[in-house]
Amino acid sequence: MNGNPGPSAVRIALVLPDMLGTYGDRGNVAVLAERLRLRGIGSEVVEINAGEFVPADCDLYMLGGGEDVAQLVAVRHLRQQGTLVQAARRGAVVLAVCAGMQILGTSFVGSDGVAHGGLGLLDVNTRPMPKRAIGELVVRPDPAFGDELLTGFENHGGCTYLGQDARPLGAVLAGVGNGVNGVEGAVQGRVIGTYLHGPCLARNPAFADRLLAMVTGTELAPLSIPEVDALRTERLRAAGVR
C-alpha cells in the first residue's frame, strides 16, 4: 500500500500482479497515481497478490496480462472471493488488459482446449486464434473515451467475440485487436477490457484521465508532459499511423 492517502484519496487496486503481471501492466497503476499527484489529488494503491483478499471498496481496479496457467488460477481465485464482481456491480471502474479482459468475460478457452467460465462482467467470449497477434496496435476509440488514438503493443492468441451487452473500446487502425469485425477491446458500463499493453495508460494519457474522471466525477485538465507526447508520436510512426 503506498501513495499519499487522504480523506478523498482515490483507492486503486492492483489485482494479482504476481499472476497477471507478465507484460508490465502494473505500470498502469503508477501512471494513475502520478497523474493524480500532479493535480494535488491523493491516492492509495492496494496491491493484492495470490492468497490475499481483494477489497470491495476500491475506486479503480487494474488487472494485467498473464500466461495460461496463471490465468486459470487467477479466475478461480477471483470467482471464489466474489469481491471484484461486487465492486464492479456497485460502480467501481475496472480496467483489464489481455488475460485480464478474458477473465472478466463469460468464457475463454485455455491452453488445455477447454472452455473455462469467466467472471461475467463483460459479455465476451474468447477462443484461440490460428496465429498469435504480436506487434503494435492502434485504435480509434469510442467517442466516450475521447478522440486521441490509442496506441499499445499486443501479444495474445485469443479471438474475442462481443455479445450484445458489450460494445468495442474502438476500431482497429493497425494490428489485430480482438481478431473479429475490426474492433478492439470491450466496454460494459464502467468495466473496460483491452489488448493494449505498453503499459496502456503510459502511452495514452487522455485515456488515463478519462478513467480518473469516471472516478472523481470531474473532467481533468490535460497535463503537459513532452516525454509522453514524444513516445506517442514515435509509437504511432512505428505502427505506420500519423
Phi, psi and omega per residue, in radians:
M1 nan 2.249 -3.136
N2 -2.639 -2.987 -3.108
G3 1.793 -2.812 -3.119
N4 -2.208 1.261 -3.028
P5 -1.163 2.556 3.088
G6 -2.567 -3.037 -3.100
P7 -1.003 -0.577 -3.111
S8 -2.008 0.419 -3.116
A9 -1.119 2.522 3.064
V10 -1.452 2.164 -3.129
R11 -1.628 2.100 -3.082
I12 -2.008 2.130 -3.141
A13 -1.758 2.207 3.013
L14 -1.737 1.899 -2.941
V15 -1.646 2.049 3.035
L16 0.907 0.929 3.113
P17 -1.146 -0.361 3.092
D18 -1.268 -0.325 3.086
M19 -1.944 -0.589 -3.095
L20 -2.060 1.044 -3.112
G21 -2.500 0.497 -3.034
T22 -1.176 -0.602 -2.955
Y23 -1.947 0.444 3.079
G24 1.295 0.364 -3.083
D25 -1.233 -0.212 3.061
R26 -1.099 -0.332 3.080
G27 -1.048 -0.428 3.099
N28 -1.053 -0.649 3.124
V29 -1.175 -0.758 3.124
A30 -1.055 -0.684 3.129
V31 -1.118 -0.817 -3.136
L32 -1.064 -0.804 -3.114
A33 -1.098 -0.708 -3.131
E34 -1.210 -0.686 3.139
R35 -1.199 -0.525 3.013
L36 -1.215 -0.790 -3.123
R37 -1.025 -0.739 -3.124
L38 -1.126 -0.300 3.114
R39 -1.816 0.116 3.120
G40 1.335 0.376 3.135
I41 -1.859 2.295 -3.127
G42 -1.284 2.730 3.068
S43 -2.488 2.721 3.053
E44 -2.338 2.093 3.139
V45 -1.741 2.164 3.133
V46 -1.951 1.998 -3.127
E47 -1.728 2.168 -3.097
I48 -2.015 1.988 3.126
N49 -1.778 3.097 -3.086
A50 -0.947 2.341 3.113
G51 1.509 -0.112 -3.141
E52 -1.739 2.770 -3.053
F53 -1.466 2.315 3.078
V54 -1.503 2.001 3.138
P55 -1.172 2.594 -3.104
A56 -1.668 0.018 -2.996
D57 -1.965 0.310 3.087
C58 -1.401 2.835 -3.131
D59 -1.551 -0.651 -3.101
L60 -2.280 2.419 3.086
Y61 -2.144 2.277 -3.120
M62 -2.054 2.205 3.043
L63 -2.148 2.497 -3.117
G64 -1.991 -2.861 -3.125
G65 -1.563 2.824 -3.140
G66 -2.862 2.944 3.123
E67 -1.349 2.930 -2.995
D68 -1.026 -0.819 -3.098
V69 -1.132 -0.775 3.122
A70 -1.082 -0.627 3.131
Q71 -1.082 -0.733 3.134
L72 -1.175 -0.702 3.101
V73 -1.136 -0.734 -3.104
A74 -1.112 -0.762 -3.102
V75 -1.173 -0.620 3.081
R76 -1.134 -0.751 3.137
H77 -1.046 -0.832 -3.075
L78 -1.262 -0.629 3.110
R79 -1.172 -0.709 -3.122
Q80 -1.102 -0.734 -3.130
Q81 -1.306 -0.796 3.094
G82 1.383 -0.086 -3.036
T83 -1.306 -0.550 3.090
L84 -1.122 -0.725 3.090
V85 -1.091 -0.755 3.100
Q86 -1.028 -0.777 -3.116
A87 -1.098 -0.790 -3.134
A88 -1.108 -0.680 -3.095
R89 -1.277 -0.359 3.055
R90 -1.559 -0.064 3.028
G91 1.995 0.130 3.068
A92 -1.141 2.636 3.093
V93 -1.532 2.339 -3.141
V94 -2.218 2.241 2.995
L95 -2.043 2.093 -3.101
A96 -2.142 2.220 -3.058
V97 -1.898 2.292 2.983
C98 0.992 -1.967 3.125
A99 -1.004 -0.568 3.088
G100 -1.054 -0.737 3.091
M101 -1.113 -0.755 -3.133
Q102 -1.086 -0.667 3.110
I103 -1.088 -0.638 -3.113
L104 -1.363 -0.162 -3.131
G105 -1.356 -3.015 3.125
T106 -1.394 -0.589 3.096
S107 -2.848 2.761 3.035
F108 -2.588 2.595 3.121
V109 -1.632 2.150 -3.120
G110 -1.470 -3.118 3.133
S111 -1.150 -0.267 3.096
D112 -1.441 -0.008 3.141
G113 1.365 0.121 -3.108
V114 -1.813 2.447 3.067
A115 -1.378 2.188 -3.133
H116 -1.960 2.438 3.127
G117 -1.239 2.442 3.056
G118 -1.714 -2.861 -3.101
L119 -1.489 -0.212 3.066
G120 1.306 0.333 3.092
L121 -1.462 -0.309 3.042
L122 -2.183 2.342 3.119
D123 -1.443 1.232 3.120
V124 -2.426 2.681 2.971
N125 -2.345 2.559 -3.019
T126 -2.141 2.296 3.105
R127 -2.189 2.829 -3.104
P128 -1.144 2.523 3.000
M129 -1.541 2.690 3.055
P130 -1.135 -0.566 -3.108
K131 -2.380 2.358 -3.107
R132 -1.109 2.467 3.103
A133 -1.636 2.021 -3.127
I134 -2.384 2.164 3.075
G135 2.541 -3.042 -3.139
E136 -1.196 2.485 -3.121
L137 -2.274 2.215 3.118
V138 -2.186 2.348 -3.011
V139 -2.319 2.375 2.952
R140 -1.564 1.979 -2.970
P141 -1.297 2.786 2.918
D142 -0.932 2.435 -3.114
P143 -0.934 -0.435 3.118
A144 -1.105 -0.325 -3.133
F145 -1.920 0.367 3.058
G146 1.572 -3.050 -3.095
D147 -1.972 0.108 3.098
E148 -1.397 2.194 3.132
L149 -0.997 2.505 3.082
L150 -1.662 2.320 -3.121
T151 -2.213 2.505 3.138
G152 -2.998 -3.046 3.127
F153 -2.119 2.262 3.123
E154 -1.879 2.534 3.091
N155 -2.683 1.537 -3.067
H156 -2.692 2.833 3.125
G157 -2.075 0.322 -3.071
G158 -1.849 2.413 3.015
C159 -1.794 2.042 -2.991
T160 -1.874 2.095 -3.100
Y161 -1.769 2.307 3.140
L162 -1.576 2.354 3.006
G163 -1.520 -3.067 -3.020
Q164 -1.236 -0.341 -3.095
D165 -1.582 -0.133 3.138
A166 -1.972 2.590 3.038
R167 -2.103 2.765 -3.131
P168 -1.213 2.646 2.974
L169 -1.177 -0.590 3.117
G170 -3.114 -3.061 -3.134
A171 -1.776 2.409 -3.109
V172 -1.330 2.202 3.030
L173 -1.781 -0.515 3.094
A174 -2.647 2.402 -3.098
G175 1.773 -2.791 -3.016
V176 -1.961 -0.819 -3.083
G177 1.172 -2.340 -3.098
N178 -1.211 -0.307 3.128
G179 1.467 0.153 3.124
V180 -2.619 2.395 3.070
N181 1.092 0.287 3.058
G182 1.161 0.465 -3.106
V183 -2.092 2.921 -3.126
E184 -2.379 2.419 3.020
G185 1.285 -3.037 -3.129
A186 -2.705 2.507 3.108
V187 -2.317 2.321 3.088
Q188 -2.561 1.837 -3.021
G189 1.141 -2.147 -3.135
R190 -1.848 0.329 3.079
V191 -1.850 2.225 -3.035
I192 -2.246 2.276 3.056
G193 -2.086 2.595 -3.124
T194 -2.726 2.759 3.005
Y195 -1.715 0.152 -3.092
L196 -1.399 1.944 2.934
H197 -1.665 -3.108 3.044
G198 2.727 -0.714 -0.140
P199 -1.081 2.673 -3.060
C200 -0.933 -0.833 -3.024
L201 -1.371 -0.361 3.023
A202 -1.203 -0.602 -3.135
R203 -1.463 -0.356 -2.973
N204 -2.274 1.353 -3.053
P205 -1.091 -0.625 -3.139
A206 -1.148 -0.628 3.089
F207 -1.150 -0.762 3.101
A208 -1.031 -0.779 -3.129
D209 -1.179 -0.526 3.087
R210 -1.147 -0.712 3.095
L211 -1.094 -0.733 3.131
L212 -1.163 -0.645 3.106
A213 -1.127 -0.625 3.102
M214 -1.083 -0.575 -3.125
V215 -1.433 -0.810 -3.046
T216 -1.413 -0.346 -3.082
G217 1.317 0.244 -3.108
T218 -2.309 2.318 3.048
E219 -1.217 2.310 -3.054
L220 -1.759 2.333 3.095
A221 -1.142 2.496 -3.132
P222 -1.062 2.636 3.034
L223 -1.775 2.455 3.110
S224 -1.633 1.848 3.118
I225 -2.275 1.631 -3.042
P226 -0.950 -0.612 -3.110
E227 -1.103 -0.637 3.116
V228 -1.196 -0.740 3.102
D229 -1.058 -0.706 -3.140
A230 -1.152 -0.710 3.107
L231 -1.071 -0.796 -3.129
R232 -1.076 -0.789 -3.136
T233 -1.049 -0.772 -3.108
E234 -1.165 -0.715 -3.111
R235 -1.262 -0.646 3.071
L236 -1.145 -0.676 3.097
R237 -1.131 -0.719 3.128
A238 -1.076 -0.546 3.132
A239 -1.506 -0.033 -3.138
G240 1.384 0.354 3.135
V241 -2.086 2.337 -3.136
R242 -2.156 nan nan
